[in-house]
Amino acid sequence: MEQGSRTRLVTAVILAAVFASGVLLGLAADSSLSAEAPPASTVVERESADDTGADSAEPDEPEAERRYIYHQVDPNEEQLARIGSIVAEWRARREAFDEESRTRWEEGRRAFVLETRNAIKAALSPEQAAEYQRLLDEWEAERSDESEN
């Protein structure tokens, strides 16, 4: 068999193998996607990392359907009200902490960027540094225009 024919044959075999593995993978994925969800009685609630006893329910899920671990100990209405206020206070504190952390991170990141840019400019000639700064200013102006739109 000549070299060109052998190359075509190997290519065809490889393509057939790739196609067949794709079909098999597709069938496997399709069968797992059509599997039924377990009955609600077998679902185990998980405590999230936030230590509130809340599971990782979606935020748009109705409150009546959302279950927390503390419900498993059958608290009375007074206890539920107290727990609700505790969780609400915790959420407010967490959101304030997240916002403060985000602000501090952005400020720190900005300081690192400016420090790096100044070090780069120090390595350049005065003309190159001026051109570099002009390009940075243009780039930042474009970014601010994009973020406004």
N, C-alpha and C positions, 0 to 999 in steps of 0.2 A: 504494500500500500504506500502511496507516495505521501510526502510530508503534509501537503495541503489537505488531502483527504483525511488524514489522521487528525489534524488540527480541527477540522470541521466536525468530525465524529466525537472527539473529546468535548468540544464546545456544546454540541447537541446533548450529550449525556449529562453534562453539568447543568445545563439549562433545565432539562427534564427533572433532575434531582431537586433543584431549587424550586421549581414549580410544584412538584409533588410535596415537598416539605411545607411549602406555603399553604397548600390545600389542606394538609393534615393539621397544621397549626390553626388554620381558620375553622375547621370543623371542631377542634378541641375547644377553642375559645367560644364558639357559638353554643356548644353544648353546655359549657359552664355558665354562660350568660343567661340561658333559659332555665337554669335551675331555680326551684322555688325557694322563697325565703323561709327560714325556720319559723315555726309557730311562735307567737308572741310570748307564750308561757316558757319557752326554752331560752329566750334571750336573757343573757346575764348582764346586769348593769355594771358599768365600770366606773371607778372613781377617777376623775380626771386629775391632772397634775396640779390643778389650781386649788386643791384641797377644800373646795366648797361642798364636795359630795355630789356635784352635778355630773351627769354623764355628758358626753360630747354631742348633744342634740343640736340640730340646726337652729339658728336664731329665728327663723320664720316659722318654726314648728309651733303649733298652738300650745299654750301653757298646760292645758288639761292633758295632753298627750305626753308631755315631757315628764320624765321620772327622775328623781334624785335618790341617791342611796339612803338619805335620811328618811325617806318615805317607808322604807322597809321596817323601821322600828315603830311604825304607827303613831306618829306624834298627834296630839290633840290640836284643836283649832288655835288655842292660845300659843302653843309651842310653834305651830306653823307660822303664826304671825311674827313671833320673835325671830324665828329662823329667816323668814322673808326679809325682815329689816336688817339682820346681820349680813345676808347675802347682798342686799342692795348697797349697804355701806361698803362692803368688800369690793363690789364692782366699781363704785365711785372712786375708791382709793386706788384700785388697780388701773383704771383709766387715767387718773392723774399721774400715777407713776409711769405708765407707758408714754404719756405725752411728754413728761419731763425727760425720760430716758431718750426719746426720739430727738428732742431738742438738743440735749447734751451731745448725743452722737453726731448730729448734723454739724454742731459747732466745732466739735473735735475733728471731724473729718475735714471740714473747711480749713481749719488751722493746718492740718497735715498737707493738704493740697497747696495752700499758699506757701508753706515752708519749702515744699518740693519745687514749686515754680521759682521761688527766689534762688534756690540752690542751682537750678538749671540756668537761670539768667546770669548768675555769678560765673558760670563756666563759659559763657558766651562773650563775644566782643560787644562793646557798647551798641554798635549798629545792629548786630544780631539780636541782642537783648531787646532793643526797641522794636524790632520787627516781630520778635516772639511775643512781646506784650501786646502789640497791635493785633496779631492773630488770635491771641487768647481773648482779647476784648471782643473781637468779632464773633468768635465762637460762643462766648457767654451771652452776647446779645441775641444770637440765633436761638440758643437754648431758652432764653427767657421769652422770646417771641413764640416759640413752639409751646411752652408751658402755658402761656396765656390763651392760646387757641385751643 
